[in-house]
Amino acid sequence: MEALARFRVALPHPPTQAQIIRFATRIKHHFPNPRKAPRRAPRALSLINEERTQAVRLRGNDFIFSHLKPYSNWESLRASAAEFWPVYVDVFKPHLVTQLGLHYINLIEMPGGPDTFRSMLTATFTTPPEMLPHFQTNLSQMIFRDEDSAARAMVLTVTSPPDNAENKWSVLLSIGADEDRLQFEVNDYNQIFLVLEKLRSLKNELFFAVTTEEAKRTFR
């Protein structure tokens, strides 16, 4: 499983190459391995640590911190994001935090196809049996609005048939929550991480709603 926290901000101007280099230098002892920025986003940045368990990405006005596989726990993700967020603020000088997001991505492989998925997920796809040999992929997205806030949660599933000798089907299960229309001071850590805690609770509620008891035992 991979987990990521995303901070969207209002910047005084688009990130400059000099700022990106300065930021990468400031955290180089933690993230010494830069990834090449795509041509369409030359002023983006992607860094990964030596153990390949954590990553930092800058994309436009987004600061994204990721815990890669194997994901440990929310406390570790929160502590690491809190460590590098002040460096981002010091280098890029954002005015406000305007959106926060928290996303968890699971790649599940299992034999049995649709019948097995229905035993694991409460929301999954169906296909006519006679068409199953021709099945290529299924994409399903559900979006929910939290009644008590401006937050929204999303479940995205991408299902693919076997393409390996083990004959296992794969499901990409992405569950996330976002809250926008925020106007937080960048140094208001209590408010920022209080919202992230709320988004985590919303994500957990959704995870338990879309997975069966068998799946919970499997993902534990």
C-alpha positions in Angstrom: 0.0 0.0 0.0 1.1 3.6 -0.7 -0.2 6.6 1.1 0.3 10.3 0.3 -0.6 13.6 1.8 -1.1 16.6 -0.6 -0.9 20.3 0.3 -2.2 22.8 -2.3 -1.2 26.4 -1.7 -1.5 29.9 -3.1 2.0 31.0 -4.3 3.2 34.5 -5.0 4.5 33.3 -8.4 5.1 30.0 -10.1 8.0 28.0 -8.7 11.3 29.0 -10.2 14.1 26.6 -11.1 16.3 28.3 -8.5 13.7 27.6 -5.8 13.4 24.0 -6.8 17.1 23.5 -6.7 17.3 25.2 -3.3 14.5 22.9 -1.9 16.2 19.8 -3.3 19.5 20.8 -1.7 17.9 21.5 1.7 16.5 17.9 1.9 19.2 16.1 0.0 20.4 14.2 3.1 16.9 12.5 3.2 16.2 12.4 -0.5 19.4 12.0 -2.5 17.8 10.5 -5.6 16.0 12.9 -8.0 13.7 11.6 -10.7 13.8 13.3 -14.0 10.9 15.8 -14.4 8.6 15.2 -17.4 9.0 17.5 -20.4 5.5 18.9 -20.0 6.4 19.9 -16.4 10.1 20.9 -16.4 9.7 22.8 -13.1 8.3 19.9 -11.2 10.4 17.8 -8.8 10.3 14.2 -7.7 12.7 12.8 -5.0 13.0 9.4 -3.3 15.0 8.2 -0.4 17.7 5.6 -0.4 15.4 2.9 1.0 12.7 3.8 -1.6 10.1 4.0 1.2 9.4 7.8 1.0 9.0 10.3 -1.8 8.5 14.0 -2.1 7.0 15.6 -5.2 6.4 19.3 -6.2 4.0 19.9 -9.0 2.8 23.4 -9.7 1.3 24.7 -6.4 1.2 21.2 -4.8 3.5 19.8 -2.2 3.0 16.0 -2.0 4.6 13.6 0.5 4.3 9.9 0.0 5.0 6.7 2.0 5.7 4.0 -0.5 5.5 0.2 0.1 5.7 -1.0 2.8 3.4 1.6 4.4 3.8 1.7 8.1 1.2 3.9 9.8 -0.5 7.3 9.8 1.7 8.6 12.7 4.8 8.0 10.6 3.3 9.7 7.5 2.1 12.7 9.5 5.5 13.1 11.3 7.4 12.9 8.0 5.1 15.4 6.2 5.4 17.8 9.2 9.2 17.6 9.0 9.5 18.7 5.4 6.5 21.0 5.1 8.4 23.9 6.9 11.2 23.6 4.4 8.8 23.9 1.5 7.2 27.0 3.2 10.6 28.6 3.8 11.8 28.2 0.2 8.6 28.9 -1.8 6.9 31.4 0.5 3.2 30.3 0.0 0.5 32.7 1.2 -2.2 30.2 2.2 -3.1 26.5 2.2 -6.1 26.2 -0.1 -6.7 22.4 -0.3 -5.6 19.3 1.6 -5.8 15.7 0.5 -5.0 12.2 1.8 -5.0 9.2 -0.5 -4.3 5.5 -0.1 -3.5 3.2 -3.0 -3.7 -0.7 -2.8 -2.7 -3.1 -5.5 -4.5 -6.4 -4.9 -3.8 -9.6 -6.8 -6.0 -12.6 -6.4 -7.1 -15.7 -8.4 -10.7 -16.2 -9.3 -11.7 -13.1 -11.1 -15.1 -11.3 -10.5 -16.4 -14.0 -8.1 -13.4 -13.5 -5.8 -13.7 -9.7 -6.0 -17.3 -9.9 -4.9 -16.2 -11.7 -1.8 -13.7 -9.0 -1.1 -15.3 -5.7 -2.2 -18.9 -4.6 -1.6 -18.7 -2.4 -4.7 -17.3 -4.2 -7.8 -18.0 -4.8 -11.4 -20.1 -7.5 -13.1 -19.8 -8.8 -16.7 -21.7 -11.3 -18.7 -20.1 -14.8 -18.3 -19.9 -15.2 -22.1 -17.9 -12.0 -22.4 -15.4 -12.7 -19.6 -12.8 -14.3 -21.9 -12.7 -11.0 -23.8 -12.6 -8.8 -20.8 -9.8 -6.2 -20.7 -10.3 -3.7 -18.0 -12.9 -2.0 -15.8 -12.8 1.5 -14.3 -15.2 2.5 -11.6 -15.2 5.8 -9.6 -17.5 6.8 -6.8 -17.5 10.3 -5.1 -19.1 11.1 -1.8 -19.6 14.4 -0.1 -19.2 14.7 3.7 -22.3 16.1 5.2 -20.5 18.0 8.0 -17.8 19.7 5.9 -16.7 20.6 2.4 -14.7 17.4 2.2 -15.3 14.8 -0.4 -14.1 11.2 -0.6 -13.5 9.1 -3.6 -13.2 5.3 -4.4 -11.5 4.4 -7.6 -11.1 0.8 -8.7 -9.3 -0.4 -11.8 -9.7 -4.1 -12.5 -7.5 -6.1 -15.0 -7.5 -9.8 -16.0 -4.3 -12.0 -15.6 -1.3 -11.2 -17.7 1.1 -13.5 -15.9 1.8 -17.2 -15.4 0.2 -17.1 -11.9 -3.2 -16.4 -13.4 -4.0 -13.7 -10.9 -6.4 -10.9 -11.5 -5.4 -7.4 -10.2 -7.4 -4.6 -8.7 -6.1 -1.1 -8.1 -8.1 0.2 -5.2 -7.5 3.9 -4.5 -9.4 5.6 -1.6 -8.9 9.3 -0.9 -10.4 12.4 0.7 -9.9 16.1 -0.1 -11.1 19.3 1.4 -10.9 22.5 -0.7 -11.9 26.2 -0.3 -9.5 26.4 2.7 -7.8 29.6 3.8 -5.3 28.4 6.3 -2.1 30.2 7.3 0.9 28.1 6.2 2.2 28.0 9.8 -1.1 26.9 11.4 0.0 23.4 11.9 -2.8 22.5 14.3 -5.5 23.5 11.8 -3.7 21.8 8.9 -3.1 18.5 10.5 -6.6 18.6 12.2 -8.1 18.6 8.7 -5.8 15.8 7.6 -6.9 13.8 10.6 -10.5 14.3 9.6 -9.8 13.2 6.1 -8.1 10.1 7.4 -11.2 9.3 9.4 -13.4 9.8 6.3 -11.1 7.6 4.3 -11.2 4.9 6.9 -15.0 5.0 7.0 -15.1 4.6 3.3 -12.6 1.7 3.3 -14.6 -0.2 5.8 -17.8 0.4 3.8 -16.4 -0.9 0.5 -14.5 -4.0 1.8 -15.8 -7.2 3.3 -14.7 -8.9 6.5 -12.7 -11.3 4.4 -10.9 -8.4 2.8 -10.2 -6.7 6.1 -8.5 -9.8 7.3 -6.5 -10.0 4.1 -5.4 -6.3 4.1 -4.6 -6.3 7.8 
